[in-house]
Amino acid sequence: MATDPIHDPIRHLSAMMSQLVRQNQALAGHVDRLVTGLGDLSKDMRVGFRAVDSKLDGFRTEMNDRFDALRTEMNDRLDAQRAEMNERFRAVGMRFDEVDERLSRFEDGMRELHSDLLRLQSDILTAQQSALEAHLRLDEGSKGGEGPAP
């Protein structure tokens, strides 16, 4: 006699337990695949993070090298400009020294000229005074009865 599983509680319980075991195994397989997938994802993320970190380190190093090169180039250019400006200032300073020397010589020449003019004026005044004295002597000589000397 075939027993209907619905009427036989043990068989019914046994069938339900078998179904639960199959579902549990399927769920365990899904969970296992999920855990494996998460583990692989975690590993891939770590590898990715390491790769990105490595690339960032490389990029950082490259940028630091470029900045160092730019800083060096800028400092070299500034040093060259500073040297050029110093050279120009030295040249201008030398030119000012030459002009100052010329002005000093010109001033010395003007002082000598002024001194010469004062001596000339003094000599002219002395000559005028001598001429006046001679004229006075002549006038006194002609009033005193003396004539001019031949």
Summary of the structure (lengths in Angstrom):
residues: 150
radius of gyration: 61.7
end to end distance: 200.1
largest distance: 205.1
contacts: 284
relative contact order: 0.02
helix: 90%
strand: 0%
